[in-house]
Amino acid sequence: MWDFATDPEFQTELDWIDAFVREEVEPLDYVFETPYDLSDKAMVAATKPLMQRVKDRGLWACHLGPDLGGQGFGQLKLALMNELLGRSHFAPRVFGCQAPDSGNGEILAHYGTDEQKAKWLQPLLNGEIVSCFSMTEPQGGADPTQFRTTAIKDGDEWVINGYKWFSSNARYATFMIVQVVTDPNVSAYHGQSMFVVPANTPGVKILRNVAVGEPDAQGSHAHIHYDNVRVPADHLLGGPGQGFAIAQTRLGGGRIHHAMRTVAQVRKAFDMMCERALSRTTKGELLGAKQMTQEKVADSWVQIEMFRLLVLRTAWKIDKEKDYMKVRKDIAAVKVAMPDVYHDVVRRAMQLHGSMGVSNDLPFAGMMLGAMSLGLADGPSEVHKITIARQVLREYKAGDEIFPSGHIPTLRDRALVKLAEFIDHDMAEV
Ligand SMILES: Cc1cc2nc3c(=O)[nH]c(=O)nc-3n(C[C@H](O)[C@H](O)[C@H](O)COP(=O)(O)OP(=O)(O)OC[C@H]3O[C@@H](n4cnc5c(N)ncnc54)[C@H](O)[C@@H]3O)c2cc1C
């Protein structure tokens, strides 16, 4: 059954979210630096009552099951919700679902001990602390076989040594989830494990914070030296060698939420493009009357609609299959399409706004960098394209004849044999 309509009851919630984000949450974007810096007292004070309103409405941490204080929404509902949250950088915090805390929370919920859950998961779910996911290393992000950070068992402890790179929000985090090599003798996919490491553990040293777009002093992507960092044995999440399996589970739903938040940003750029087309006059007519502007509007609209439907269908498939691995190709396709659609629409909107478009007075420069970042963070597009191609080619087999299966003369010969009686009959009548 195909149905593109939203359940009216849920639509009421979406309408509430839409108005709440636009009117109450979005203003935070223009005043506060980042939703991750909980030492910013004014930001915390401003977000707290909004978080309470979301909790009162029953919309807090909807990605989590009811046992963890969430709503247990399926991916489709979460996708529609994230499409509205994506307008504001602060909305995921206000709704208790900001990355990477949402994914890290899921990992702790599945693999943490009761003590760890009490110590980190609960305050994370309450929005009282933030966390960091520390996997990429300076010498290789897209290729996990390059990772060199190790954890070696020493009695009741593990000792972690190595360097991580681009660990976002480490400077604000209370704990890191760190991916390390525990068995160099097996493949990267089976020899790496994940640990929870409290940020104040001796030996966790932030060497530098790299900035992406923001001023250098505010960079938040950390280069970290894990220098003889000792953690108790129970800080290993899951079992030894489960690092990649855990990372995959964490990323599946997260990518869909990210994609729908991107739809929101793209639409913001699109709305500005359309407003400009109807407001600016040049050479005696509105920009919107010029065919090259119309092409920009039309191409953008088509790209957004195609992308949005791809994301929603993928979310629907995840709900149906209940197994991220079965929807891997679709999730990778979403990841690949996301930076391109974002980039293309923002570039056109930027162009139509002239000099103001490239200035800091409008959001397009930041959006453009955001689009480029989306093509890298959580794996470059090239790597996800490889996943798609491999999955697609598995659905095909090699031809077993000299000519391809679409060779028209061969197909015609076969069709003539199959339809011989009719052809003879027609011929006889003629
Ligand atoms: C804004 C932002 C936030 C991030 N946050 C985090 C975080 O919180 N935690 C974390 O661990 N990491 C984080 N990352 C790092 C991110 O996961 C890596 O940047 C990503 O995996 C790519 O690794 P790399 O930067 O080392 O690029 P490389 O692996 O060096 O790749 C560089 C380029 O080489 C090409 N390439 C690579 N592999 C292939 C291939 N197989 N086939 C063809 N071409 C290829 C692509 O063009 C690719 O862009 C973040 C990155 C960004 C931009």
The ligand as a MOL file (V3000), in Angstrom:
LIG
                    3D

  0  0  0     0  0            999 V3000
M  V30 BEGIN CTAB
M  V30 COUNTS 53 58 0 0 0
M  V30 BEGIN ATOM
M  V30 1 C 32.3430 18.7610 10.6950 0
M  V30 2 C 32.9570 17.4170 10.9560 0
M  V30 3 C 32.7100 16.7830 12.1740 0
M  V30 4 C 33.3020 15.5410 12.4400 0
M  V30 5 N 33.0630 14.9560 13.6630 0
M  V30 6 C 33.6880 13.7910 13.9710 0
M  V30 7 C 33.5230 13.2180 15.2800 0
M  V30 8 O 32.8030 13.7340 16.1350 0
M  V30 9 N 34.1940 12.0670 15.5610 0
M  V30 10 C 34.9990 11.4610 14.6590 0
M  V30 11 O 35.5620 10.4130 14.9830 0
M  V30 12 N 35.1840 11.9900 13.4030 0
M  V30 13 C 34.5540 13.1370 13.0500 0
M  V30 14 N 34.7400 13.7110 11.8070 0
M  V30 15 C 35.7040 13.1040 10.8860 0
M  V30 16 C 35.0680 12.3910 9.7270 0
M  V30 17 O 34.4370 11.2070 10.1250 0
M  V30 18 C 36.2050 12.1670 8.7150 0
M  V30 19 O 36.5510 13.4380 8.2210 0
M  V30 20 C 35.8160 11.2720 7.5780 0
M  V30 21 O 35.6730 9.9440 8.0100 0
M  V30 22 C 36.8720 11.3200 6.4550 0
M  V30 23 O 38.1380 11.0760 6.9570 0
M  V30 24 P 39.3600 12.0720 6.6220 0
M  V30 25 O 38.9380 13.4450 6.9670 0
M  V30 26 O 40.5670 11.5310 7.3060 0
M  V30 27 O 39.5220 12.0020 5.0570 0
M  V30 28 P 40.3400 10.8900 4.2190 0
M  V30 29 O 40.0460 9.5210 4.7470 0
M  V30 30 O 41.7740 11.3030 4.1430 0
M  V30 31 O 39.6610 11.1030 2.8330 0
M  V30 32 C 39.9190 12.2970 2.0650 0
M  V30 33 C 39.2670 12.1700 0.7130 0
M  V30 34 O 39.8330 11.0830 -0.0030 0
M  V30 35 C 38.8470 10.4960 -0.8590 0
M  V30 36 N 38.6400 9.0980 -0.4810 0
M  V30 37 C 38.7820 8.5420 0.7370 0
M  V30 38 N 38.5080 7.2260 0.6890 0
M  V30 39 C 38.1850 6.9280 -0.5880 0
M  V30 40 C 37.8090 5.7330 -1.2670 0
M  V30 41 N 37.7020 4.5620 -0.6190 0
M  V30 42 N 37.5480 5.8020 -2.5980 0
M  V30 43 C 37.6600 6.9920 -3.2730 0
M  V30 44 N 38.0220 8.1500 -2.6690 0
M  V30 45 C 38.2760 8.1280 -1.3460 0
M  V30 46 C 37.5730 11.3140 -0.6540 0
M  V30 47 O 37.5080 12.3410 -1.6000 0
M  V30 48 C 37.7680 11.8760 0.7410 0
M  V30 49 O 37.0040 13.0240 0.9920 0
M  V30 50 C 34.1380 14.9300 11.4770 0
M  V30 51 C 34.3520 15.5620 10.2540 0
M  V30 52 C 33.7720 16.7950 9.9840 0
M  V30 53 C 34.0550 17.4570 8.6800 0
M  V30 END ATOM
M  V30 BEGIN BOND
M  V30 1 1 1 2
M  V30 2 1 2 3
M  V30 3 2 2 52
M  V30 4 2 3 4
M  V30 5 1 4 5
M  V30 6 1 4 50
M  V30 7 2 5 6
M  V30 8 1 6 7
M  V30 9 1 6 13
M  V30 10 2 7 8
M  V30 11 1 7 9
M  V30 12 1 9 10
M  V30 13 2 10 11
M  V30 14 1 10 12
M  V30 15 2 12 13
M  V30 16 1 13 14
M  V30 17 1 14 15
M  V30 18 1 14 50
M  V30 19 1 15 16
M  V30 20 1 16 17
M  V30 21 1 16 18
M  V30 22 1 18 19
M  V30 23 1 18 20
M  V30 24 1 20 21
M  V30 25 1 20 22
M  V30 26 1 22 23
M  V30 27 1 23 24
M  V30 28 2 24 25
M  V30 29 1 24 26
M  V30 30 1 24 27
M  V30 31 1 27 28
M  V30 32 2 28 29
M  V30 33 1 28 30
M  V30 34 1 28 31
M  V30 35 1 31 32
M  V30 36 1 32 33
M  V30 37 1 33 34
M  V30 38 1 33 48
M  V30 39 1 34 35
M  V30 40 1 35 36
M  V30 41 1 35 46
M  V30 42 1 36 37
M  V30 43 1 36 45
M  V30 44 2 37 38
M  V30 45 1 38 39
M  V30 46 1 39 40
M  V30 47 2 39 45
M  V30 48 1 40 41
M  V30 49 2 40 42
M  V30 50 1 42 43
M  V30 51 2 43 44
M  V30 52 1 44 45
M  V30 53 1 46 47
M  V30 54 1 46 48
M  V30 55 1 48 49
M  V30 56 2 50 51
M  V30 57 1 51 52
M  V30 58 1 52 53
M  V30 END BOND
M  V30 END CTAB
M  END
